[in-house]
Amino acid sequence: MEILIDQQSIEMDTSGVNNLEEILAKIMAEDVTPGSTITTVKLNGTVYSEKTPHDAVGVAISDIKTLEINTMGEEEIAWRFLENGVRQLDLLIQGAEKVSELFRIADEAEANEHYAQLLESLRLFLHIVDQVKGILNLDLSAIAFENDTVEQRFEKLSEVINEMLKVQEEKDWIMLADLIEYELMPLLEEWKSIVPVLKQ
């Protein structure tokens, strides 16, 4: 098996390693620079990404001929997010609009499927903002946005997501559609203006 990290070939003792997940864990522990993270994995020349968590366990070591890994430092990831954040928000808004429509036409199964993806993306967005704050030493409570601070806007987005979870538990789909359309989407639109402020 040939292993490349950032185009550099490495030697690895793969005894006791059975699958792709174990190889990636070993590489993260032993070969990736501290503070960096794996951004892309190419398996036998094809970009690999898990469809569900721990899919990589199903890829046996005997099936791996080449493994190409690219990594990126935390600071570079933070700046990339600030460069591309508005595009990500556009996708979130499109997703939210679709979920809201599906709940209104009572297509509950399909709506819940898309809603789960939307929630995952929203949580990831909040997580990344939190990470960027730490990596770039941003004090969100000191950054003004309209009549608030960015910190207050961050908390408001978290509150709306928590409110959505409560309404979902009650299975009030119309209320959930309203929350998404009238509270979540305007907040996401605001974040399209906040991301450039953070970048400055």
BALOLUM-730565 format. One line per 2 residues: number of its first residue (from 1); their letters; for each residue z negated, y, x negated of N, C-alpha, C, O, CB. Coordinates in Angstrom, 1 decimal. Glycine has a CB too. Layout:
<nodes>
NUM = A = Z/Y/X/Z/Y/X/Z/Y/X/Z/Y/X/Z/Y/X | ...
</nodes>
This chain:
<nodes>
1 = ME = 0.0/-1.2/-0.8/0.0/0.0/0.0/0.0/1.3/-0.9/-0.7/1.3/-1.9/-1.2/0.0/1.0 | 0.9/2.2/-0.5/0.9/3.5/-1.3/0.2/4.5/-0.5/0.4/4.7/0.7/2.4/3.9/-1.5
3 = IL = -0.8/5.2/-1.1/-1.5/6.3/-0.5/-1.3/7.6/-1.2/-1.5/7.7/-2.4/-3.1/6.0/-0.4 | -0.9/8.6/-0.4/-0.6/10.0/-0.9/-1.5/10.9/-0.2/-1.6/11.0/1.0/0.9/10.4/-0.8
5 = ID = -2.3/11.8/-1.0/-3.1/12.9/-0.4/-2.5/14.2/-0.9/-2.5/14.4/-2.2/-4.6/12.7/-0.8 | -2.0/15.0/0.0/-1.4/16.3/-0.4/-0.3/16.0/-1.5/-0.3/16.7/-2.5/-2.4/17.3/-0.9
7 = QQ = 0.5/15.0/-1.2/1.6/14.6/-2.1/1.2/14.0/-3.5/2.1/13.7/-4.3/2.5/15.8/-2.4 | -0.1/13.8/-3.7/-0.5/13.2/-4.9/-0.9/11.7/-4.6/-1.7/11.4/-3.7/-1.8/13.9/-5.5
9 = SI = -0.3/10.8/-5.4/-0.6/9.4/-5.2/-2.0/9.1/-5.7/-2.5/9.5/-6.8/0.4/8.5/-6.0 | -2.8/8.2/-4.9/-4.1/7.8/-5.4/-4.2/6.3/-5.4/-3.5/5.6/-4.7/-5.2/8.5/-4.5
11 = EM = -5.1/5.8/-6.2/-5.4/4.4/-6.3/-6.7/4.2/-5.4/-7.6/5.0/-5.5/-5.7/3.9/-7.7 | -6.7/3.1/-4.6/-7.9/2.9/-3.8/-8.2/1.4/-3.8/-7.3/0.6/-3.6/-7.7/3.5/-2.4
13 = DT = -9.5/1.1/-3.9/-9.9/-0.3/-3.8/-10.1/-0.5/-2.3/-11.0/0.0/-1.6/-11.2/-0.6/-4.6 | -9.2/-1.3/-1.7/-9.3/-1.5/-0.2/-10.0/-2.9/0.2/-9.9/-3.3/1.3/-7.9/-1.5/0.4
15 = SG = -10.7/-3.5/-0.8/-11.4/-4.7/-0.4/-12.5/-4.3/0.5/-13.3/-3.4/0.3/-12.0/-5.4/-1.7 | -12.7/-5.1/1.6/-13.7/-4.9/2.6/-13.2/-3.9/3.6/-14.0/-3.6/4.6/-14.9/-4.4/2.0
17 = VN = -12.0/-3.3/3.5/-11.5/-2.4/4.5/-10.5/-3.1/5.3/-9.6/-3.8/4.8/-10.8/-1.1/3.7 | -10.6/-3.0/6.7/-9.8/-3.9/7.6/-8.8/-3.1/8.4/-7.8/-3.7/8.8/-10.7/-4.6/8.5
19 = NL = -9.0/-1.8/8.6/-8.0/-1.1/9.4/-7.9/0.4/9.0/-8.6/0.9/8.1/-8.5/-1.2/10.9 | -7.0/1.1/9.8/-6.7/2.5/9.4/-7.9/3.4/9.5/-8.1/4.2/8.7/-5.6/3.0/10.3
21 = EE = -8.8/3.2/10.6/-10.0/4.0/10.7/-10.9/3.9/9.5/-11.4/4.9/9.0/-10.7/3.6/12.0 | -11.1/2.7/9.0/-11.9/2.5/7.9/-11.3/3.1/6.6/-12.1/3.6/5.8/-12.2/1.0/7.6
23 = IL = -10.0/3.0/6.5/-9.4/3.6/5.3/-9.6/5.2/5.3/-9.9/5.8/4.3/-7.8/3.3/5.2 | -9.3/5.7/6.5/-9.4/7.2/6.7/-10.9/7.7/6.4/-11.1/8.7/5.8/-9.0/7.7/8.1
25 = AK = -11.9/6.9/6.9/-13.3/7.2/6.6/-13.6/7.2/5.1/-14.3/8.0/4.6/-14.2/6.2/7.4 | -13.0/6.2/4.5/-13.2/6.0/3.0/-12.6/7.2/2.2/-13.2/7.7/1.3/-12.7/4.7/2.5
27 = IM = -11.4/7.5/2.7/-10.7/8.7/2.0/-11.4/10.0/2.2/-11.6/10.8/1.3/-9.2/8.8/2.6 | -11.9/10.2/3.5/-12.7/11.4/3.8/-14.0/11.5/2.9/-14.3/12.5/2.4/-13.1/11.5/5.3
29 = AE = -14.6/10.3/2.7/-15.9/10.3/1.9/-15.6/10.4/0.4/-16.4/11.0/-0.3/-16.6/9.0/2.2 | -14.5/9.8/-0.1/-14.3/9.7/-1.5/-13.2/10.6/-2.1/-13.3/11.0/-3.3/-14.0/8.3/-1.9
31 = DV = -12.2/11.0/-1.3/-11.1/11.6/-2.0/-10.7/13.0/-1.4/-10.0/13.8/-2.1/-9.9/10.8/-1.8 | -11.3/13.4/-0.3/-11.0/14.7/0.3/-12.0/15.7/-0.3/-13.2/15.5/-0.2/-11.0/14.7/1.8
33 = TP = -11.5/16.9/-0.7/-12.4/17.9/-1.2/-13.4/18.4/-0.2/-13.0/18.6/1.0/-11.5/19.1/-1.7 | -14.7/18.5/-0.5/-15.7/18.9/0.4/-15.2/20.3/1.0/-14.8/21.2/0.3/-17.1/19.1/-0.3
35 = GS = -15.4/20.4/2.3/-15.0/21.6/3.0/-13.6/21.6/3.5/-13.1/22.5/4.2/-15.2/22.8/2.1 | -12.9/20.5/3.2/-11.5/20.3/3.7/-11.5/19.3/4.8/-12.5/18.5/4.9/-10.5/19.9/2.5
37 = TI = -10.4/19.3/5.5/-10.3/18.3/6.6/-8.9/17.7/6.7/-8.0/18.4/6.2/-10.8/18.9/8.0 | -8.8/16.5/7.2/-7.4/15.9/7.3/-6.7/16.6/8.5/-7.2/16.7/9.6/-7.5/14.4/7.5
39 = TT = -5.5/17.1/8.2/-4.7/17.8/9.3/-3.6/16.9/9.8/-3.3/16.9/11.0/-4.1/19.1/8.8 | -2.9/16.1/8.9/-1.9/15.2/9.4/-2.0/13.9/8.7/-2.3/13.8/7.5/-0.5/15.8/9.3
41 = VK = -1.6/12.8/9.4/-1.6/11.5/8.8/-0.2/10.9/9.2/0.3/10.9/10.3/-2.7/10.6/9.4 | 0.5/10.5/8.1/1.8/9.8/8.3/1.6/8.3/8.0/1.2/8.0/6.9/2.9/10.4/7.5
43 = LN = 1.9/7.5/8.9/1.8/6.0/8.7/3.2/5.4/8.7/3.9/5.5/9.6/1.0/5.4/9.9 | 3.5/4.8/7.5/4.8/4.2/7.3/6.0/5.2/7.6/7.0/4.8/8.2/5.0/2.9/8.2
45 = GT = 5.7/6.5/7.2/6.8/7.5/7.4/6.8/8.2/8.7/7.5/9.1/8.9/8.1/6.9/7.2 | 5.9/7.8/9.7/5.9/8.4/11.0/4.5/9.1/11.2/3.5/8.5/10.9/6.1/7.3/12.1
47 = VY = 4.5/10.3/11.8/3.3/11.0/12.1/2.4/10.2/13.0/2.9/9.8/14.1/3.6/12.5/12.6 | 1.2/10.0/12.7/0.3/9.2/13.5/-0.8/10.1/14.1/-1.4/10.9/13.4/-0.4/8.1/12.6
49 = SE = -1.0/9.9/15.4/-2.2/10.5/16.1/-2.8/9.6/17.1/-2.0/8.8/17.8/-1.8/11.9/16.7 | -4.1/9.6/17.2/-4.7/8.7/18.2/-4.5/9.2/19.6/-4.7/10.3/19.9/-6.2/8.5/17.9
51 = KT = -4.2/8.2/20.5/-4.0/8.6/21.9/-5.4/8.5/22.6/-5.7/9.3/23.5/-3.1/7.6/22.7 | -6.3/7.6/22.2/-7.6/7.6/22.6/-8.5/7.4/21.4/-8.1/6.9/20.4/-7.9/6.4/23.7
53 = PH = -9.8/7.9/21.4/-10.7/7.8/20.3/-10.7/6.3/19.7/-10.8/5.4/20.5/-12.1/8.2/20.6 | -10.7/6.2/18.4/-10.8/4.9/17.7/-9.6/4.0/17.9/-9.7/2.8/17.6/-12.1/4.2/18.2
55 = DA = -8.5/4.6/18.2/-7.2/3.8/18.3/-6.9/3.2/16.9/-6.3/2.2/16.8/-6.0/4.7/18.7 | -7.3/4.0/15.8/-7.0/3.6/14.5/-7.6/2.3/14.1/-7.1/1.6/13.1/-7.4/4.7/13.5
57 = VG = -8.6/1.8/14.8/-9.2/0.5/14.5/-8.2/-0.6/14.8/-8.2/-1.6/14.1/-10.4/0.3/15.4 | -7.2/-0.3/15.7/-6.2/-1.3/16.1/-5.1/-1.5/15.1/-4.2/-2.3/15.2/-5.7/-1.0/17.4
59 = VA = -5.0/-0.6/14.1/-4.0/-0.7/13.1/-4.5/-1.4/11.9/-5.3/-0.9/11.1/-3.5/0.8/12.6 | -4.1/-2.7/11.7/-4.6/-3.6/10.7/-4.1/-3.1/9.3/-3.0/-2.5/9.2/-4.1/-5.0/10.9
61 = IS = -4.8/-3.3/8.3/-4.5/-2.9/6.9/-3.2/-3.5/6.5/-2.4/-2.9/5.7/-5.6/-3.3/5.9 | -2.9/-4.8/7.0/-1.7/-5.5/6.6/-0.4/-4.8/7.1/0.7/-5.0/6.6/-1.7/-6.9/7.1
63 = DI = -0.6/-3.9/8.2/0.5/-3.2/8.8/0.9/-1.9/8.1/1.8/-1.2/8.4/0.3/-2.9/10.3 | 0.0/-1.5/7.1/0.2/-0.2/6.5/0.9/-0.4/5.1/0.4/-1.0/4.2/-1.2/0.5/6.2
65 = KT = 2.1/0.2/5.1/2.9/0.1/3.8/2.7/1.5/3.0/2.4/1.5/1.8/4.4/-0.1/4.1 | 2.8/2.6/3.8/2.6/3.9/3.2/1.7/4.7/4.1/1.8/4.6/5.3/3.9/4.7/2.9
67 = LE = 0.8/5.5/3.4/-0.1/6.4/4.2/-0.1/7.7/3.5/-0.5/7.9/2.3/-1.6/5.8/4.2 | 0.4/8.7/4.2/0.5/10.1/3.6/-0.4/11.0/4.4/-0.4/11.0/5.6/2.0/10.6/3.7
69 = IN = -1.3/11.6/3.7/-2.3/12.5/4.3/-2.2/13.9/3.8/-2.1/14.1/2.6/-3.7/11.9/4.0 | -2.3/14.9/4.7/-2.3/16.3/4.3/-3.7/16.8/4.7/-4.2/16.5/5.8/-1.2/17.1/5.0
71 = TM = -4.3/17.6/3.8/-5.6/18.2/4.1/-5.5/19.7/4.1/-4.5/20.3/3.6/-6.7/17.7/3.1 | -6.5/20.4/4.6/-6.5/21.9/4.6/-8.0/22.3/4.5/-8.9/21.7/5.1/-5.8/22.4/5.9
73 = GE = -8.2/23.4/3.7/-9.6/23.9/3.6/-10.0/24.6/4.9/-9.2/25.1/5.7/-9.6/24.9/2.4 | -11.3/24.7/5.1/-11.9/25.3/6.3/-11.4/26.7/6.5/-11.0/27.1/7.7/-13.4/25.3/6.3
75 = EE = -11.4/27.5/5.5/-11.0/28.9/5.6/-9.5/29.1/6.1/-9.2/29.9/6.9/-11.2/29.7/4.3 | -8.7/28.2/5.5/-7.2/28.2/5.9/-7.1/27.8/7.3/-6.3/28.4/8.1/-6.4/27.3/5.0
77 = IA = -7.9/26.8/7.8/-7.8/26.4/9.2/-8.3/27.5/10.1/-7.6/27.8/11.1/-8.8/25.2/9.4 | -9.3/28.3/9.7/-9.8/29.4/10.5/-8.7/30.4/10.6/-8.5/31.0/11.7/-11.0/30.0/9.8
79 = WR = -8.0/30.8/9.5/-7.0/31.8/9.6/-5.8/31.3/10.4/-5.2/32.1/11.1/-6.5/32.2/8.2 | -5.5/30.0/10.3/-4.4/29.4/11.1/-4.7/29.6/12.6/-3.8/29.9/13.4/-4.2/27.9/10.7
81 = FL = -6.0/29.3/12.9/-6.3/29.5/14.4/-6.1/30.9/14.8/-5.6/31.1/15.9/-7.8/29.0/14.6 | -6.5/31.9/14.0/-6.4/33.3/14.4/-4.9/33.7/14.4/-4.6/34.5/15.2/-7.1/34.2/13.4
83 = EN = -4.1/33.0/13.6/-2.6/33.3/13.7/-2.0/32.7/15.0/-1.2/33.3/15.6/-1.9/32.6/12.5 | -2.5/31.5/15.4/-1.8/30.7/16.5/-2.7/30.7/17.8/-2.2/30.1/18.7/-1.6/29.3/16.0
85 = GV = -3.8/31.3/17.7/-4.7/31.3/18.9/-4.1/31.7/20.2/-4.4/31.1/21.3/-5.9/32.1/18.6 | -3.3/32.8/20.2/-2.7/33.3/21.4/-1.8/32.3/22.0/-1.7/32.1/23.2/-2.0/34.6/21.1
87 = RQ = -1.0/31.6/21.2/-0.1/30.5/21.7/-0.9/29.4/22.3/-0.5/28.9/23.3/0.8/30.0/20.5 | -2.0/29.0/21.7/-2.9/28.0/22.2/-3.4/28.4/23.6/-3.5/27.6/24.5/-4.0/27.6/21.3
89 = LD = -3.8/29.7/23.7/-4.3/30.2/25.0/-3.3/30.2/26.1/-3.5/29.9/27.2/-4.8/31.6/24.8 | -2.0/30.5/25.7/-0.9/30.4/26.7/-0.8/29.0/27.2/-0.6/28.8/28.4/0.4/30.8/26.0
91 = LL = -0.9/28.0/26.3/-0.9/26.6/26.8/-2.0/26.2/27.7/-1.9/25.5/28.7/-0.8/25.6/25.6 | -3.2/26.7/27.3/-4.4/26.5/28.1/-4.2/27.1/29.5/-4.6/26.5/30.5/-5.7/27.1/27.5
93 = IQ = -3.7/28.3/29.6/-3.5/29.0/30.9/-2.5/28.2/31.7/-2.7/28.1/32.9/-3.0/30.5/30.6 | -1.4/27.8/31.1/-0.4/27.0/31.8/-1.1/25.7/32.4/-0.8/25.3/33.5/0.8/26.6/30.9
95 = GA = -1.9/25.0/31.6/-2.6/23.8/32.0/-3.5/24.1/33.1/-3.6/23.3/34.1/-3.4/23.2/30.8 | -4.3/25.2/33.1/-5.2/25.6/34.1/-4.5/25.9/35.4/-5.0/25.5/36.5/-6.0/26.9/33.7
97 = EK = -3.4/26.6/35.3/-2.6/26.9/36.5/-2.1/25.6/37.2/-2.2/25.5/38.4/-1.3/27.7/36.1 | -1.7/24.6/36.4/-1.2/23.4/37.0/-2.3/22.6/37.7/-2.2/22.1/38.8/-0.6/22.5/35.9
99 = VS = -3.5/22.6/37.0/-4.7/21.9/37.6/-5.1/22.5/38.9/-5.3/21.8/39.9/-5.9/21.9/36.6 | -5.1/23.8/38.9/-5.5/24.6/40.1/-4.6/24.2/41.3/-5.0/24.0/42.4/-5.5/26.1/39.9
101 = EL = -3.3/24.2/41.0/-2.2/23.9/42.0/-2.4/22.5/42.5/-2.4/22.2/43.7/-0.8/24.1/41.5 | -2.7/21.5/41.6/-2.8/20.1/42.0/-4.0/19.9/42.9/-4.0/19.1/43.9/-2.9/19.2/40.8
103 = FR = -5.1/20.6/42.6/-6.3/20.5/43.4/-6.1/21.1/44.8/-6.6/20.6/45.8/-7.5/21.2/42.8 | -5.2/22.1/44.9/-5.0/22.7/46.2/-4.1/21.9/47.1/-4.2/21.9/48.3/-4.3/24.1/46.0
105 = IA = -3.2/21.1/46.5/-2.3/20.2/47.3/-3.0/18.8/47.5/-2.3/17.9/48.0/-0.9/20.1/46.7 | -4.2/18.8/47.1/-5.0/17.5/47.3/-4.5/16.3/46.6/-4.7/15.2/47.1/-5.1/17.3/48.8
107 = DE = -3.8/16.5/45.5/-3.4/15.3/44.7/-4.6/15.0/43.7/-4.5/15.3/42.5/-2.0/15.6/43.9 | -5.6/14.5/44.3/-6.9/14.4/43.5/-6.8/13.6/42.2/-7.4/14.0/41.2/-7.9/13.7/44.4
109 = AE = -6.1/12.4/42.3/-6.1/11.5/41.1/-5.4/12.2/40.0/-5.9/12.3/38.8/-5.4/10.2/41.4 | -4.2/12.8/40.3/-3.4/13.5/39.2/-4.1/14.7/38.7/-4.1/15.0/37.5/-2.0/13.8/39.7
111 = AN = -4.7/15.5/39.7/-5.5/16.7/39.3/-6.6/16.4/38.4/-6.8/17.1/37.4/-6.0/17.4/40.6 | -7.4/15.3/38.7/-8.5/15.0/37.8/-8.1/14.5/36.4/-8.7/14.8/35.4/-9.3/13.8/38.4
113 = EH = -6.9/13.9/36.3/-6.4/13.5/35.0/-6.1/14.7/34.2/-6.4/14.8/33.0/-5.1/12.6/35.2 | -5.4/15.7/34.8/-5.0/16.9/34.1/-6.3/17.8/33.8/-6.4/18.4/32.8/-4.0/17.7/34.9
115 = YA = -7.2/17.7/34.8/-8.5/18.5/34.6/-9.2/18.0/33.4/-9.8/18.8/32.7/-9.3/18.3/35.9 | -9.3/16.6/33.2/-10.0/16.1/32.1/-9.4/16.6/30.7/-10.1/16.9/29.8/-9.9/14.5/32.1
117 = QL = -8.0/16.6/30.7/-7.3/17.1/29.5/-7.6/18.6/29.3/-7.9/19.1/28.2/-5.8/16.9/29.6 | -7.7/19.4/30.4/-7.9/20.8/30.3/-9.4/21.0/29.8/-9.6/21.9/28.9/-7.8/21.5/31.7
119 = LE = -10.3/20.3/30.3/-11.7/20.4/29.8/-11.8/20.1/28.3/-12.5/20.8/27.6/-12.6/19.5/30.6 | -11.2/19.1/27.9/-11.2/18.7/26.5/-10.6/19.8/25.6/-11.2/20.1/24.6/-10.4/17.4/26.3
121 = SL = -9.5/20.4/26.1/-8.9/21.5/25.4/-9.8/22.8/25.3/-9.9/23.5/24.3/-7.5/21.9/26.0 | -10.5/23.0/26.5/-11.4/24.2/26.5/-12.6/24.0/25.6/-13.0/24.9/24.9/-11.9/24.4/28.0
123 = RL = -13.1/22.8/25.6/-14.3/22.5/24.7/-13.8/22.6/23.2/-14.6/23.2/22.4/-14.8/21.0/24.9 | -12.6/22.2/22.9/-12.1/22.3/21.6/-11.9/23.7/21.2/-12.3/24.1/20.1/-10.7/21.5/21.4
125 = FL = -11.4/24.6/22.1/-11.2/26.0/21.9/-12.6/26.6/21.6/-12.7/27.4/20.6/-10.6/26.7/23.1 | -13.6/26.4/22.4/-15.0/26.9/22.1/-15.5/26.5/20.8/-16.1/27.3/20.0/-15.9/26.5/23.3
127 = HI = -15.3/25.2/20.5/-15.8/24.6/19.2/-15.1/25.3/18.0/-15.7/25.7/17.1/-15.5/23.1/19.2 | -13.8/25.5/18.1/-13.0/26.2/17.0/-13.5/27.6/16.8/-13.7/28.1/15.7/-11.5/26.1/17.3
129 = VD = -13.7/28.3/18.0/-14.2/29.7/17.9/-15.5/29.7/17.1/-15.8/30.6/16.3/-14.3/30.4/19.3 | -16.4/28.8/17.5/-17.7/28.7/16.9/-17.6/28.4/15.4/-18.3/29.0/14.6/-18.5/27.6/17.6
131 = QV = -16.7/27.5/15.0/-16.4/27.1/13.6/-15.9/28.3/12.9/-16.3/28.6/11.8/-15.4/26.0/13.5 | -14.9/29.0/13.4/-14.3/30.2/12.8/-15.4/31.3/12.5/-15.4/31.9/11.5/-13.1/30.8/13.7
133 = KG = -16.2/31.5/13.5/-17.3/32.4/13.4/-18.2/32.1/12.1/-18.5/33.0/11.4/-18.2/32.4/14.6 | -18.5/30.8/11.9/-19.3/30.4/10.8/-18.5/30.5/9.5/-19.1/31.0/8.5/-19.8/29.0/11.0
135 = IL = -17.3/30.0/9.5/-16.5/30.0/8.2/-16.2/31.4/7.7/-16.3/31.7/6.5/-15.2/29.2/8.5 | -15.8/32.3/8.6/-15.5/33.7/8.2/-16.6/34.7/8.3/-16.4/35.9/8.2/-14.3/34.2/9.0
137 = NL = -17.8/34.2/8.6/-19.0/35.0/8.8/-18.8/36.2/9.7/-19.1/37.3/9.4/-19.4/35.6/7.4 | -18.3/35.8/10.9/-18.1/36.9/11.9/-19.3/37.0/12.8/-19.8/36.0/13.3/-16.8/36.5/12.8
139 = DL = -19.8/38.2/13.0/-20.9/38.4/13.9/-20.3/38.9/15.3/-20.0/40.0/15.5/-21.9/39.5/13.4 | -20.1/37.9/16.2/-19.5/38.2/17.5/-20.3/39.2/18.3/-19.7/39.9/19.1/-19.3/36.9/18.3
141 = SA = -21.6/39.3/18.1/-22.4/40.2/18.9/-22.2/41.7/18.4/-22.6/42.6/19.0/-23.9/39.9/18.8 | -21.6/41.8/17.2/-21.3/43.1/16.6/-19.9/43.6/16.9/-19.5/44.7/16.5/-21.6/43.2/15.1
143 = IA = -19.0/42.7/17.5/-17.6/43.1/17.7/-17.5/43.4/19.2/-17.7/42.6/20.1/-16.7/41.8/17.4 | -17.1/44.7/19.4/-17.0/45.2/20.8/-15.7/44.7/21.4/-14.6/44.7/20.7/-17.1/46.7/20.8
145 = FE = -15.7/44.4/22.7/-14.5/44.2/23.5/-14.7/44.7/24.9/-15.6/44.3/25.6/-14.2/42.6/23.5 | -13.9/45.7/25.2/-14.0/46.5/26.4/-15.4/47.0/26.6/-15.9/47.6/25.7/-13.6/45.6/27.7
147 = ND = -16.2/46.6/27.7/-17.5/47.1/27.8/-18.6/46.1/27.3/-19.8/46.3/27.6/-17.8/47.5/29.2 | -18.1/45.1/26.7/-19.0/44.0/26.3/-18.9/43.7/24.8/-18.2/44.5/24.1/-18.7/42.7/27.0
149 = TV = -19.5/42.7/24.3/-19.2/42.2/22.9/-18.5/40.9/23.1/-18.4/40.3/24.1/-20.6/42.0/22.1 | -17.8/40.5/22.0/-17.1/39.2/22.0/-18.1/38.0/22.2/-17.7/37.0/22.9/-16.4/39.0/20.6
151 = EQ = -19.3/38.2/21.7/-20.3/37.1/22.0/-20.6/37.0/23.5/-20.7/35.8/23.9/-21.7/37.5/21.2 | -20.7/38.1/24.2/-20.9/38.0/25.7/-19.7/37.3/26.4/-19.9/36.6/27.3/-21.1/39.4/26.3
153 = RF = -18.5/37.6/25.9/-17.3/37.0/26.4/-17.3/35.5/26.1/-16.8/34.7/27.0/-16.0/37.7/25.8 | -17.7/35.1/25.0/-17.8/33.7/24.6/-18.8/33.0/25.5/-18.5/31.9/26.0/-18.3/33.6/23.1
155 = EK = -20.0/33.6/25.7/-21.0/33.0/26.6/-20.5/32.9/28.0/-20.7/31.9/28.7/-22.3/33.9/26.6 | -19.7/33.9/28.5/-19.2/33.9/29.9/-18.2/32.8/30.0/-18.2/32.1/31.1/-18.4/35.3/30.2
157 = LS = -17.4/32.5/29.0/-16.4/31.4/29.1/-17.2/30.1/29.1/-16.8/29.2/29.9/-15.5/31.4/27.9 | -18.2/29.9/28.3/-19.1/28.7/28.4/-19.7/28.5/29.8/-19.7/27.4/30.3/-20.2/28.8/27.3
159 = EV = -20.2/29.6/30.4/-20.8/29.6/31.7/-19.8/29.1/32.7/-20.1/28.2/33.6/-21.4/30.9/32.1 | -18.6/29.6/32.7/-17.6/29.2/33.7/-17.2/27.8/33.6/-17.1/27.1/34.6/-16.3/30.1/33.5
161 = IN = -17.1/27.3/32.3/-16.8/25.9/32.1/-18.0/25.0/32.6/-17.7/24.0/33.3/-16.6/25.6/30.6 | -19.2/25.4/32.4/-20.4/24.7/33.0/-20.4/24.7/34.5/-20.7/23.7/35.2/-21.7/25.3/32.5
163 = EM = -20.0/25.8/35.1/-19.9/26.0/36.5/-18.8/25.0/37.1/-19.0/24.4/38.1/-19.6/27.4/36.9 | -17.7/24.9/36.4/-16.6/24.0/36.8/-17.1/22.6/36.8/-16.8/21.8/37.7/-15.4/24.1/35.8
165 = LK = -17.9/22.2/35.8/-18.5/20.8/35.7/-19.4/20.5/37.0/-19.3/19.4/37.5/-19.3/20.6/34.4 | -20.2/21.5/37.3/-21.1/21.4/38.5/-20.3/21.2/39.8/-20.6/20.3/40.6/-22.0/22.6/38.6
167 = VQ = -19.2/22.0/39.9/-18.4/21.9/41.2/-17.6/20.6/41.2/-17.4/20.1/42.3/-17.4/23.1/41.2 | -17.2/20.2/40.0/-16.5/18.9/40.0/-17.4/17.7/40.4/-17.0/16.9/41.2/-16.0/18.6/38.5
169 = EE = -18.7/17.8/40.0/-19.6/16.7/40.4/-19.8/16.7/41.9/-20.0/15.7/42.5/-21.0/17.0/39.7 | -19.7/17.9/42.6/-19.8/18.0/44.0/-18.6/17.6/44.7/-18.5/17.6/46.0/-20.3/19.4/44.4
171 = KD = -17.5/17.4/44.0/-16.2/17.1/44.5/-15.6/18.1/45.5/-14.9/17.8/46.5/-16.2/15.7/45.2 | -16.0/19.4/45.2/-15.4/20.5/46.0/-14.2/21.0/45.3/-14.2/22.0/44.5/-16.5/21.7/46.2
173 = WI = -13.0/20.3/45.6/-11.8/20.6/44.9/-11.2/22.0/45.1/-10.7/22.6/44.2/-10.7/19.6/45.3 | -11.4/22.5/46.3/-10.8/23.9/46.6/-11.7/24.9/45.8/-11.1/25.8/45.2/-10.9/24.2/48.1
175 = ML = -13.0/24.7/45.8/-13.9/25.6/45.0/-13.5/25.6/43.6/-13.5/26.6/42.9/-15.4/25.2/45.3 | -13.2/24.3/43.1/-12.8/24.2/41.7/-11.5/24.9/41.4/-11.4/25.5/40.4/-12.7/22.7/41.3
177 = AD = -10.6/24.7/42.3/-9.3/25.4/42.1/-9.5/26.9/42.1/-8.8/27.6/41.3/-8.3/25.0/43.3 | -10.4/27.4/43.0/-10.7/28.9/43.0/-11.3/29.3/41.6/-10.9/30.4/41.1/-11.6/29.2/44.1
179 = LI = -12.3/28.5/41.2/-12.9/28.9/39.9/-11.9/28.9/38.8/-12.0/29.9/38.0/-14.0/27.8/39.6 | -11.0/28.0/38.7/-10.0/27.9/37.6/-9.1/29.1/37.7/-8.8/29.8/36.7/-9.2/26.6/37.7
181 = EY = -8.6/29.4/39.0/-7.6/30.5/39.1/-8.2/31.9/39.0/-7.7/32.7/38.3/-7.0/30.3/40.5 | -9.4/32.1/39.6/-9.9/33.5/39.7/-11.0/33.8/38.6/-11.3/35.0/38.4/-10.5/33.7/41.0
183 = EL = -11.5/32.8/38.0/-12.5/33.1/36.9/-12.1/32.6/35.5/-12.1/33.4/34.6/-13.8/32.4/37.2 | -11.6/31.4/35.4/-11.3/30.8/34.1/-10.0/31.5/33.6/-10.0/32.0/32.5/-11.1/29.3/34.2
185 = MP = -8.9/31.5/34.4/-7.7/32.1/33.9/-7.7/33.5/33.4/-7.2/33.9/32.4/-6.6/31.9/35.0 | -8.4/34.4/34.2/-8.5/35.8/33.7/-9.3/35.9/32.4/-9.0/36.7/31.5/-9.2/36.7/34.8
187 = LL = -10.3/35.0/32.2/-11.1/35.0/30.9/-10.2/34.6/29.8/-10.2/35.1/28.7/-12.3/34.1/31.0 | -9.4/33.5/30.0/-8.4/33.1/29.0/-7.4/34.2/28.6/-7.1/34.3/27.5/-7.7/31.8/29.4
189 = EE = -7.0/34.9/29.7/-6.1/36.0/29.4/-6.8/37.1/28.5/-6.1/37.6/27.6/-5.6/36.7/30.8 | -8.1/37.3/28.8/-8.8/38.3/27.9/-8.9/37.8/26.5/-8.7/38.6/25.6/-10.2/38.4/28.5
191 = WK = -9.1/36.5/26.3/-9.1/35.9/24.9/-7.8/36.1/24.2/-7.8/36.1/22.9/-9.5/34.5/25.0 | -6.7/36.3/24.9/-5.5/36.6/24.2/-5.5/38.0/23.5/-4.8/38.2/22.6/-4.3/36.5/25.2
193 = SI = -6.4/38.9/24.0/-6.6/40.2/23.4/-7.7/40.1/22.4/-7.8/40.9/21.4/-6.9/41.2/24.5 | -8.7/39.2/22.6/-9.8/39.0/21.7/-9.4/38.4/20.3/-9.9/38.9/19.3/-10.9/38.2/22.3
195 = VP = -8.6/37.4/20.4/-8.2/36.7/19.1/-7.6/37.7/18.1/-8.0/37.7/16.9/-7.1/35.6/19.4 | -6.7/38.6/18.5/-6.2/39.6/17.5/-7.3/40.5/17.0/-7.3/41.0/15.8/-5.1/40.5/18.1
197 = VL = -8.3/40.8/17.8/-9.5/41.7/17.4/-10.2/40.9/16.3/-10.7/41.5/15.3/-10.4/42.0/18.6 | -10.5/39.6/16.5/-11.2/38.8/15.5/-10.4/38.7/14.2/-11.0/38.8/13.1/-11.4/37.3/16.0
199 = KQ = -9.1/38.7/14.3/-8.2/38.6/13.1/-8.4/39.9/12.3/-8.4/39.8/11.1/-6.7/38.4/13.5 | -8.5/41.0/13.0/-8.6/42.3/12.2/-10.0/42.3/11.5/-10.3/43.3/10.9/-8.5/43.5/13.2
</nodes>
